[in-house]
Amino acid sequence: MTVKPEWLRVKAPQWERVGNVKGILRDLGLNTVCEEASCPNIGECFNAGTATFLIMGPACTRACPYCDIDFEKKPKSLDPTEPTRLAEAVRRMNLNHVVITSVNRDDLPDGGASQFVGCIEAVRSVSPKTTIEVLIPDLCGNWEALAVILSARPEVLNHNTETVPRLYRRVRPQGSYDRSLALLQQAKTLSPTIYTKSGIMVGLGETAAEVQQVMQDLRQVDCDILTIGQYLQPSQKHLGVQDFVPPEQFDAWRQLGESIGFLQVVASPLTRSSYHAEQVRTLMQQYPRG
């Protein structure tokens, strides 16, 4: 088994603040991807008073072998109170920027688009100055459902490509690289002023050249923001780590991304899709859109 390097160790959080965030989440009966997906940054983010909300979960209809979210339980019916409870958490946590993601809900005709809209509208009603980022599944290529989500006008539309095309069959067997690119391209067609974002994991056996090609492909569909982070194996039953990518390689990818036109590239071993997501507010001031 490959030994985890020094650069992947995280600092212990201040548990008093972590407990406060957890208390709000438990009180309101909300799920977070931070907890369900065993994110290594949970201590830092909860300590900073932030969280990435996981709606329509925690059971997923797909079984991606890298992900720690439960896929063995049967998904429940959508809870009409979830948007209101989420908005109350945003108010209590005083969030300037909120990230709302979901499990895959391939059992629903719209993939859960209506629930995303409900959450966006509920947050707007109680905290109109909070910027909203939605991290959505591929919706099985249902662009009408995508249009429904975009009609609620989130500031950022995030959809992760996750890995390089060669590894999709092993890493993301129910996904499609071309479909993910098409989603990001369609988002810009439907909402030209939206900021689009995507993320990939490394350490699964991809080459540096393949990562660079994904970066080029994302720019071809006018993706604005990119995150790159090290894959970590959640448990022995998940895909193993093939290699630990050194920090200097992440720096090189960040510099490349900026040189080819990404407005923002967040790349480091511990980077995750919504890591320091609130930085997009600064980006929006630098590159304002109508």
N, C-alpha and C positions, 0 to 999 in steps of 0.2 A: 504493500500500500504506500502511495506517495505521501511523504510527510508535508504537511501544510507549512509554507514558508513564513518567516517573521512578518512580512508585509501584510499578511492576511489576519493578523491578530487585532482585535478591537478592544477599546478601552471599556472598563466597567462603567455603567451609567450611574447616575444619581437616582436611586430607586424610589425616592420620595416623589419626584416628578413623574417617573415612569408609572408609579402606582396611581397617580392622579389621572393620567390618560386612560389607564386600564379601567379605573373606576367609572369614568364617563362612558366608556364603551360597553362595560358590563351593565351599567344602569339603563342604558338605552337599547341593549340587546343587539349590538352591531358587531359585524365581522370586519377584520382588517386583513389585507394580504400580508402585512408585516408578520402576523401571528400564524396564519394558515399556511403560508409558504416558507416559514422558518427563515425569514430574512436576517442576515447577520448584522444589519444596521438597526434592528428594532430598538436597542437600548439608546442609541444616539438620537433616533427620530422621536421616540416617545419622550426622551429627556428634553428634547427641544419643543415638546408640545404638539407634535405633528403625527399624522398617521395616514395611510392610504386605505380608504374604505373599500371593502369588498361586498358588493351587492349581489342579490339573487343567489347567495351561497349558504354554506360553504361547499356544497357538493357540486362537482363538475361533471359534465357529460362526456368529457374526453379524458384520455388516460396518457398524457404525455409523460414519458419515463424520466424526465428531468425534474418534474414539478412535484412538490410535496402536498399540494391541495388534494383533498379527498375526492376520489372518483368512484368509490365503491357504494356509497349511499345513493339512494334515489333522490333526485332534486325535488324540492318542495314547490308548492304553488307560490306564485309571487305574493308578497305581503304588501297590501296597499298602504300600510302604515310606515313602511321602511323609508320612503323619501322624507317624511316628516321627522322621523327619529334621526336620520342622518343630518338633516338641516339643523336640528337642535344641538347635535354634537359639534357642528361647525360653529354655531353661536357660542356654546360653552367654551370651546377651545380657542375662540377668537382667531380663527384662521384667516390669513390674508389670501392664501392659495390652497385649494383643496383638490386632491386627486381621487377620482372615483373610478374604480375598476370593477370587473365582474368575473365570475367563472364563465366558462362556455355553457350556454343554454341552448344547445341544438334541438332540444325538445320543444322549444317555443317557436311559433311561426315567424316572429320578428327578431328572434335571438335575444330578446330582452330589451329591445330599443325603447319601448314605451316606459320601462322602468328607469332607464337612464334619463329620459326626458323628465319624468316625475321628480327624480332626485335633483336635476339641474334647476328645475322651476322652484322646488321647495327651498333650495339654498339661496336662490336669487331673492325669494320673498323675505327671508330673515336676515340676509347678509349681502345686500346688493353690490357692495364693493369687493367682495371676494372673487378672485379670478378662479375659473373652473377648468380643470383638465380631466378629460375622460380617457381612460386606457381601455380600449374595447377589443373584444375578440373579432374574428374575421367575418362573423355573421353568415357563414357559409356562402359568401358572395352575394348576399341580398342587399343590393344597393338602394332599394326602396327603404329598407330598415335603416341604412346608413343615413339617408336623407332625413329620416325622422329625427335621428339623434342630432344631426347638424342644424335642424330647424330650431332647436333650443339654444343655439348659438354659444356653445362652450368656447372658451378662448383657445384651448389646445385640444387637438385630436391626436391621441397616441395609439399606435398599434405596433406591437413588436414583431420584427421578422425572426428574432430569436437565434437563428444560426445560419450557416451558409447552405446553399441549395443542395450540395452533395450529401449533407448529413440529415436532410429533412426526413427521409424514410425511417431513420433510426431515432432521431431526436423528437420529431414532431409528426408522427405518422398520419394523423388525421388532419394535418394542415397542408397548405400549399404555398410555396414561396411566391409563385406568380400571383396567386390570389391576394396575398398580403401586400405585394407591391401595387396591385390593381386597386386595392382598398385605399391606400394612401393617395394614389393618383386621382381616384374618383372623389375623394374628400376635397381635393383642391379644385376639381371641376365644379362640384356642387357649392363650395364655399371658398372662393379664391382668397379671401383675406384671413382665413384661419391659419394658425400655426400648427404644422403637422410634425409629428415626432415618432421615432422608432428606436428600438434597442436590440442589441445582440449580446449573446453570451459567448465567451471564448474559453478554451481549455477542453473542448470536446473532441479535438482531433482535426480541427480546421487548420489551414495554413494562413500565414500572414497575407499572401496574395489573394486568397479567397475572401478574407475580411475586407481587403481593399476593394475587391470587386463588388461586394455587397454595399459598401459605402458609395461607390460610383452608381450602382443601380438605384439607391435611395435618392441620390441627387438628381437622377434622371426623371424621377417622379416628383421633384421639387420638395423633398422632405427638408424641413428647416432645422430640426434638432435631433441629435443622435446621442445615445448612451451606449457605452461598451463596458462590460464588467466580467469578472472571472466567475465561471460556473463553479459551484460548490455542491458536492453530493449530499443531499439531505439525509439519506440513510443507505444502508447496504443494498436495499432492494432497488435503488435508483441507479441511473447511469453513472459510471465511474468517471472521475476526472482523468483526462489523458495527460494533461500537463498544466503547470502553474505558470501563467504568463507574467514575466517580470514587469515592474512599474515603468521602465523606460520604453517598453513596447507600447504601452497605453499612451504615453506621452507622444510617441511618434504618430500613433493613429489620431490623436487629438490634433496635432499640427497638420496632418494630412487633411483631416476633415475640414478644418478651418480654411485651408488653402483651396479646397474644391467647392466651397460655397455654403457649408452649413453655417447657420447663424450662431449655433451653440453646439459644442461637443463636450460631453461629460464622460471622461474615460479614466478609469482607475480600477485596481483589483476589486474594490468593494462597491463600485458603482452598481446601482440597480435602477430599473426604469424610472422610478419616482424619487430617486435619491436627490436631495436638494432641488426638488422640482420647483420650489418657490422662486428660484433664480430666474425663471422665465418672466417674472414681472419686470425685472431690470431689462431683459431683452426686449420686452414689448415697448419700453420707453425708448430704447435705442433704435428699434425698427418698428415704429408705429404703423398700424394698418387701419383701414376704414372700418 
